Amino acid sequence: MIYERDDPTPADLDAIEDEWPLIEAEMDLLDLQVSILAGHGRVDDLEAQRLRNARATVVRESLAFYKRRFNAQRPAA
């Protein structure tokens, strides 16, 4: 079976661009988590702070993304 793939539409590209800060924050968090797990040692204070910062960034970007999405779907008052 052959699947045809269409190029992304401008709306698709805009949606990806809008969500990209959240995707990037999640990838950074995952990279840090993998790094910690691969270290097999104790987590020092610096790594713990980096982990807290990465988690906070994901939360902040999630809220910003959903706020933009919610407001885009609501008509101006």
N, C-alpha and C positions, 0 to 999 in steps of 0.2 A: 504494500500500500504506500502511495506517495502522498505526503502532506504538503500542501502549499502554504507558504508563510508569507503573510503580508508585512510590509514595512510598518513600523509604528506610525500612527497618525500624529499630527501636531498636538492633539489633545493628550495622547498617550505620553509623548515626550514631556509635555508640561506637567503631567501627573508625576512622572518619574523625577523630574527636577524638583518638584514641590516636596516629594517624600525623601529626597536624597540626604538631607541633613540627619534625618532619623536613621536611615539605612547605614550611613557612615558611623553614627554614634553606636549603633548596635554591633557593627563589625569591629570597632575599636574595643568595645567591651568583650566581645568574644575572643579577640586576639589576646587581650590581657588575661582572660580566664584560662585560655590554653597555655599561655606562658607560665602562669602560676602552677597549673597542673603538671606541666612538663618538668618543672623545677624539682619536684619531689622533695622539697625541703620546706622548712618553715617559711611562712609569709612574714616578711619584715615590715616595719612601719611604713616605709616608702611604698611598697607594693599594696599594702592595705589602703593607704591614702589614694593611690592611683585607682584602685578598685572602687572606692567610694565615689571618687570624681567621675569615673566612667559610668557608674550606675546613675548618678545624679544627672549627667549629660543625657542619658537615654530617657530619663523621666522628663527632663526639661524639653527635649526635642519631641517627645511623644505628645506632650501637652500642647506645644506650639503647633504641631502638625494637625492634631484633632481640632484645635481652635480654628485654624485656617479652614479646614474642611467643613466644620460646622457653620462658620460664618459665611462661607461661600454658598451654602445651600439655603441660607435664610435671606429673605428680601430685606432691604434697608428699611428702617422704620421711618 
